[in-house]
Amino acid sequence: MWFSLGIVLAGMCIFNACQGAGGVSASGTQSDTLMLSDTLSALDFGLRLQHASGRETGNFCLSPLSIRQALGLVAAGAGGESLKLLKLVADSSALDGQDSDASKNGNSSNEDDAYTQELNKAKLQLRVANAAWVDTKFPISKSYANAVQERFRATVESLPLATDAQLSSDRINGWVKDKTEGLITELVTPGVLVPGTELVLTNAVYFKSAWAKPFEKDRTLEEDFHSVSGDVKIPMMHGKVDGGVIRRDGLQALVIPYAHPEYGMMIVMPDSVGTPLTEISAKGIEALYRDMDWLDVNVSLPRFKFTSKLSLRDAMQRLGLSSLFDGRADFSAMSDKPTDLCIGDVLHSVLMDVQEEGTEAAAATAVTMVRMALRPEVEFKVDRPFLYIVFKGTPAQAIFVGGYDPR
């Protein structure tokens, strides 16, 4: 049976088909703010970050795998409420003695690993690398260094983060360039390494695979892509695939397999051009995948290349992770001496290249750990009429409420 489906690209996800699917609804937004009872899948975390970043229209791409790995390095040195929060979003499986996302996704220190050989045979590459860059004067805990080396297969290297930001950023960026096959050349600028930066925890992901059935180049044509702002001409690829397909609850979804049967790209597209992509939930996507029919599909898919570089600091705070960025943070396990550390920033770079032959993509994440005492000062000048509250505990428990205007 031939099923014809013209795909107007809305959202895309490279996934490992071995990961479980659950959920019952096909769409519906969820609260961005995390509750301590939540434990997010990589997909759910990625969608919430996208929403919290304010990217409701236009191109957007991030790698939950990369971000969760980097936050896993942070979690290895966290305690108390900070560790509880990080376990909701980070790849913390390694902290519990299980395989981390890195090992489950084909990363291995042993090039002869059977799974790596299997991926190579299928002409699929998925490499995940971690590193901890430590200021030369920071008293890193031996147990923390051992934890990131053993559980996340991270390299640990000393750099003059506090005294030579240019040299340090060049070294980190060189590592990123090497681990992403040259696709990402700059993740950290010297200006990011502010005074008081004690560690930079990094992850890099590289993915490359052919489609199970490549698109034919001579069938790629300039065609209309429909968006809220109007139609635009883009290169549209055409081909036949043995893929998963479903139409339900105002959504169309397709899975295009890669050369290795466990990997694929899932596309989810609202029937209406005006439907915000933020209305598509992780549970809805998982339910669509679970209920797909596998058919011969005539596919029309845009050929595109997209790069992105952004700070995830504000988005993570909107998700309810603010305490990791201020004096409430507990990262005492990173050092042998009392040190007040918090997250300074979370930087993320992505490149996604979708062509007739297949897909090549890379991502890199850097988490800067800074001393709270040396964070940049904020100036607050009270020179206009103002309200003031004297309170116990929270302003809701006001003892005095007043206003000041000397006129």
Secondary structure, DSSP 4 states (H G I P E B T S, - for coil): -EEEEE----EEEEEETTS----S-S-----SS--TT----HHHHHHHHHHHTT--SS-----HHHHHHHHHHHHTT--HHHHHHHHHHS--GGGGTS--HHHHTT--S-TT-HHHHHHHHTTEEEEEEEEEEEETT--B-HHHHHHHHHHH--EEEEE-TTT-HHHHHHHHHHHHHHHTTTS---S--GGGS-TTEEEEEEEEEEEEEEBSSPPPGGG-EEEEEEETTEEEEEEEEEEEEEEEEEEETTEEEEEEEBSSTTEEEEEEEESSTTS-GGG--HHHHHHHHHT-EEEEEEEEEE-EEEEEEEE-HHHHIIIIIGGGGSTT---GGGBSS---EEEEEEEEEEEEEE-SSEEEEEEEEEEEEEEGGGSPP------S-EEEEEESSSGGGEEEEEEE---
